[in-house]
Structures are given as structure tokens and as C-alpha cells.
Amino acid sequence: MPVSNQTTISNDHTGLAKLISPGGRMGLLLMTLLAWIVFAPFLSNVVLLSAFMIIVILAAVATVATTRRSIIIAILLGAAPFVLSSFSVAGYMRADPVRNFLILLFFVYIISLMLRHILDVRVVGTEIMYGAIACYLLIGILWMMVHLLIDNYAPGSYSASSGSPLESYDYLYFSLVTLTTLGYGDITPTTQFAKGITLLEAISGVFYMGLIISRLVSLGKGDVRVTPA
């Protein structure tokens, strides 16, 4: 006897309750990321930029860290970079590369949690689509941290056609332009290693859109049926 769509949706919603309740967490994370991308260029103050990054980290933790263990790991990874920044300001150590590496680890962890949730769904709703888009932007931020780390350890690995030194936001711009395969050419990698990393980012963007988003669209249309384990 066929099972009604209403019953299927109800069962899957219960399975995702911890991920998307209270409602709108995925949408909130997406809006936070978009706000950071849009307004970060206008925030020249280091304190304001750090505060905005903290908001992004808190939104990410609140969205995907659903167990005590995942919450503790995410908070520790998210808080550590800013503790190191305080030492850097105090002059005790040069914390930039270490801070960037810890932020990189944080986004790796958050993205892994988000992908696990997204790939586990059997019924696609608005929140999951918000989450898939937010995850795509987080991948862009992850690659931004990779480019920053490369330039930390090998200065001059990236150059602007204008000849001006690159700011932190330039790496985010370069990362998202690469991830979406737009490739304007105003910022370019100059070393073989940086070029290879840039190619990997472009490939990851194509695979994400081709595999993850297309799968969710197929689930939304009912073209794919996933049997629960």
C-alpha cells in the first residue's frame, strides 16, 4: 500500500528536528554569511572585523553543533584563534599563521557536520536548501583561509594586477571568484603550489554544484529515493 507524502515528510522532519529547530537556523547562518561578505570590506577596524567573525562562528556553532561533544569541539576551535590574537596584540607571539590555521580547522569541522546532515536527508525543505547554500559559502571561506596560510608562509604567492598589497578581504574575494569559476584575473597565484591549490578549489566548486546541489534538487522533485540504513 503506498505511503502518503505527508507521512514521509513528517518522519523525515522528525529526524532533522535537532538540525533545524528552532526553525530558521540555516537561514540565519546564510544571512550572517551574506552580511559578512557584503559588509566586511567597509569594516577597516580590526575589532569590528573580529566581532563580525565571532558572530559568524557563533551562528555556525548554533546551526550544526547538535550534540554536547560537537558543541564543545566547535567552541574550542572557534575560540582558540581569538585567544591567540590577544597574545599577538600583546606582543608575546606572532600568532597570525597559527590563528589562521585554527580558523581553518574550525571551518573544516563545521563543513563536515553540515555535509553529513545535508547528505543524510531524504526529504528536502527550504531549510536544507538554505543550509546547502550556506555550506557552499563556508567552503569559500575555508579556501580563503588556505590561501591566507599559503601567503603567510610564502609571501608573494598571490598578486593583484593593480600592484597594491592584498588585504584579508581580497583573499575571500579571490576564493569565491575561484570557487564559482568566474576568474576575473585581477588577483592571480604566482607560485606553482598556489596555482595548484587554486585549481583544486575550482574543481571542488564544480563538484559541489554538480553532486550536492543536483542531488538535493532531485530529492526535492522526488526523482531519488534513499533507503534508510
HELIX and SHEET records of a PDB file:
HELIX    1   1 ASN A    5  GLY A   15  1                                  11    
HELIX    2   2 ALA A   17  ILE A   20  1                                   4    
HELIX    3   3 ARG A   25  PHE A   39  1                                  15    
HELIX    4   4 ALA A   40  PHE A   42  5                                   3    
HELIX    5   5 VAL A   46  VAL A   64  1                                  19    
HELIX    6   6 ARG A   68  ALA A   90  1                                  23    
HELIX    7   7 ASP A   96  ASP A  120  1                                  25    
HELIX    8   8 THR A  126  TYR A  153  1                                  28    
HELIX    9   9 SER A  168  LEU A  179  1                                  12    
HELIX   10  10 GLN A  192  PHE A  207  1                                  16    
HELIX   11  11 TYR A  208  ILE A  213  3                                   6    
HELIX   12  12 SER A  214  LYS A  221  1                                   8    
SHEET    1   A 2 TYR A 158  ALA A 160  0                                        
SHEET    2   A 2 ILE A 187  PRO A 189 -1                                        
END                                                                             
